[in-house]
């Protein structure tokens, strides 16, 4: 996640180059946009890719790099949905953890575990493993005599992750379809 800022700066620079110097033709720009949009949808599922940020960059390059008549309303809506998804990726698992009988300890463990997993577990799904371990550990710290409750809380965090991923995928798909219909 810490590379997301550099990724966005790179694509803003790329948009600037395309717009200022017209170094690519319309067809190539559109192809690059579709590649970014498809990779962005894949990134909503695969944590290796920046997901919606990549899709948003594809949308921005399409809007400003081509002579598209795409309304700015789409840019604002998808930008807001992307920001919302960044927040929800941390909030939804913590909230669904509670719906499955988890406590505040599990919710706090979820957030801490997610961040710790991103940095300390060198696997592509480190953040997810960290989130589950954080929920489980938080619940066990709260009540060490009830591992079943801790497991149910962890199950709630998983359901929340699925909902968050589904939301991100649908937003990415919507971006893809908006560009596709504009091209057609």
N, C-alpha and C positions, 0 to 999 in steps of 0.2 A: 504494500500500500504506500510505502514512503516514496516509491518511484512514480506514483501517479502524477505528482506535480510536474516532474520533468517530462513525462509523457505528454501532458497537456501543453506545456511550453513548446515542445518540439512540433506538435501539430498546429499550434497557433502560428509558429514561425513558418511552417509549410503552407498554411493558408495565405499568409502574407506574401510569400514568394510566388505562389500560384497567381494570386490576385494582382500583384504589382508587375510582374515580369511576364505573365502569360507563358510560362515555360512548358506547359502541357496543353494538349488539346482537350476539347470537351469529352471525348470518348474515354481517354485515359484517366481523366479526373473522375469521371463517373465510375469507371472500373475500380479505381483506388477506393472510392467511397463505398462501393458495394463490398469490397474485401474487408474494409474496416467495420462495416455494419455486421457482416457475417461473423467476423472474429469477435466483435463485441458481444453478439448473442452467445457465442461459445464461451466467452469470458464470464457470462453471468452464471455459468455452471462450473467452469474450470477456474479456480482461483489464481492460476498463473497469469492470466490475462486481466487487464483492468476493466473488463466488462462494459458497463454502460458508459463509462468515460470514453472508451474506444468507439462505441456506437455514436455517441454525441459528437466526437471529433469527425467521424465520417459524415454525419449530417451537416456539420458546420462547413466542412470542405466542400460538400455538394452545394450548399446554399451560396457560399461566397466565392467558390472557385469556378462555378459554371454560370451560365446566364439563366439560371433557374428562376422561375416565377414563384417559387415556394414561399409561402407567407411567413413573416417573422413570428407570427403567433405560434407556429410549430416549434420554432427555435426556443421561444420563451417557455412553452409548455414542457417540452422535453428537457430543457435545462432544469426547470423546477422539479420535474419528476426524478431526474438524476440526483439532484441534491437530496430530495426526500428519500430516495432509495439508500443513499449513503448513511443517513441517520437510521432508517428502519432496519438496516442490516445488523445494527447493534441492539436496537430496542425490541424488535419482534421476538427473537429467541428468549430474551429476558422476560418478556411479558407472558409468552406461552408457557414458559417454565412455571410461572405462578398458577396458571390455569390447570396444570397437571399436579397440583399439590405442593409445588415448590415454595420456598420461602424467599425472603429478601436476600438471605445468604446465598442461595442458589443463583439469584439474578445477578448479584455482585460478582459471584464466581464466574458466571457466564461472560460478563464483560471483561474481567481481568484475564480469564483463560483465553478469550479470543485474541486479545492483544499479545499475551505471552506466547501463544501458539504461533502467531505470525513471525515472531522474532527468534524464538528458541527451538522450535521444532522444524528442522530443515526439510520437511516434506511439502509437496504442493498443497496438501490439505491440512497443514499444521494449524491454521486458525480454527478449523472445524474440530480437530482433535483437542486443541486447547480449550475450546468452548465447552465440549462435553466433559472433559476432565475438570474444568473449573466449576461447572454446575454440580458435578458429583462431589467434588471436594468441599465446595461451599455447603452443600446439604449435610455432608458427613460432619463438618465442623459444627453445624447447628445442632444436629442430633445424630451422634455416632451409633446409636442403637437401632437405627432404622434405615438400613441400606436399600430396602425396597422403595421407600419414599424418595431416596436420592436417585435411584434408577428411574422412577416415574418422572421425576423432575427433569432428568437428562432426556427422557423421551419427549417431554414437552419442548425442550430446547431444540430437539431435532425437528419436530413439527414446525416450530417457528422458523427454523432455517429453510425448510421446504417452502413455506409460504413466502418468505423473503426472496428466495431464489426464483420462485414462480413469478412474483411481481416484477423482478428485474428482467426476467426473460420476456415477459409480455411487453414491457416498455421497449426493450431492444427490438422485439419483433414489430412493434408499432412504428418505430423509427424506420426500420427496413421497408415496411409496406408504404409508408408515406413517400419515401424516396422512389420506390419502385413505381408507384402510381403516378408520381410526378414525371418520371422518365417516359412512362407509357403514354 
